[in-house]
């Protein structure tokens, strides 16, 4: 039939959307042993999450940081030390980061 539609019409497979984890399952990334969340304070006293840093015990520098965090006597003190050593960098996704040549 000329107008019959099939699941593979025009050699295109239907798109399968990823499913969220079922209740009770964690939302862990493969290989992640811990996370450090990065947030900004909001005016109403809340937090706006910017992202999370994944720590993997199989990566030497991640393991060093993970061990330092886990062995800390005071999580608040060790996170404060970490904040003081954190280096932030900003890059635009379009690559236009102010490094153009001054040709004129």
C-alpha positions in Angstrom: 0.0 0.0 0.0 1.4 3.4 -1.0 0.1 5.2 2.1 0.8 2.6 4.7 3.0 3.8 7.6 5.4 1.5 9.3 7.7 2.0 12.3 10.6 2.2 9.9 9.1 4.4 7.2 11.9 6.1 5.2 14.4 4.0 7.0 13.9 6.0 10.2 13.6 4.2 13.5 11.3 5.7 16.2 13.1 7.8 18.8 13.3 6.1 22.2 13.4 8.7 25.0 15.6 7.9 28.0 13.6 7.0 31.1 14.2 8.5 34.5 15.4 6.1 37.2 12.5 4.3 39.0 11.6 5.3 42.5 14.3 4.0 45.0 17.0 3.9 42.4 19.9 6.4 42.6 20.7 8.9 39.9 24.4 8.1 39.9 26.7 8.5 36.9 28.8 5.5 36.0 32.0 5.4 37.9 31.1 8.2 40.3 32.0 7.7 43.9 30.9 11.1 45.2 29.8 14.5 44.0 30.6 18.1 44.9 27.6 20.3 44.1 28.2 23.9 43.0 25.4 26.4 43.8 24.8 30.1 44.1 22.7 31.6 46.9 19.4 33.2 45.9 17.9 36.3 47.4 15.2 34.4 49.1 17.8 32.3 51.1 17.7 29.3 48.7 20.2 27.8 46.4 20.5 27.7 42.6 22.5 24.6 41.5 25.0 25.3 38.8 26.2 21.8 38.5 28.1 18.9 40.1 31.6 17.7 40.0 32.0 14.0 39.8 34.7 12.3 41.9 35.9 8.9 40.7 38.1 6.9 43.1 39.9 5.3 40.1 41.4 8.7 39.1 44.4 9.6 41.4 43.6 13.3 41.9 39.9 12.6 42.4 40.8 9.9 45.0 43.1 12.3 46.8 40.3 14.9 47.1 37.7 12.2 48.0 40.0 10.8 50.7 40.6 14.3 52.1 36.8 15.0 52.2 35.9 11.6 53.8 38.7 11.8 56.4 37.9 15.4 57.4 37.0 16.1 61.1 34.8 19.0 60.0 33.1 18.9 56.6 32.4 22.6 56.9 36.1 23.4 57.4 37.3 21.2 54.6 34.7 22.6 52.2 35.7 26.2 53.2 39.3 25.3 52.4 38.3 23.9 49.1 36.3 27.1 48.2 39.4 29.1 49.0 41.5 27.1 46.5 38.8 26.8 43.8 39.8 28.5 40.5 36.8 29.6 38.4 37.1 30.1 34.6 34.4 31.3 32.2 34.3 30.2 28.5 31.6 31.0 26.0 30.1 28.0 24.2 30.4 29.7 20.8 34.2 30.1 21.2 34.1 33.9 21.2 36.1 34.4 24.3 37.9 37.7 23.7 40.9 36.3 22.0 40.4 37.9 18.6 43.3 39.5 16.8 43.5 43.3 16.9 44.0 43.9 13.2 43.1 47.5 12.9 
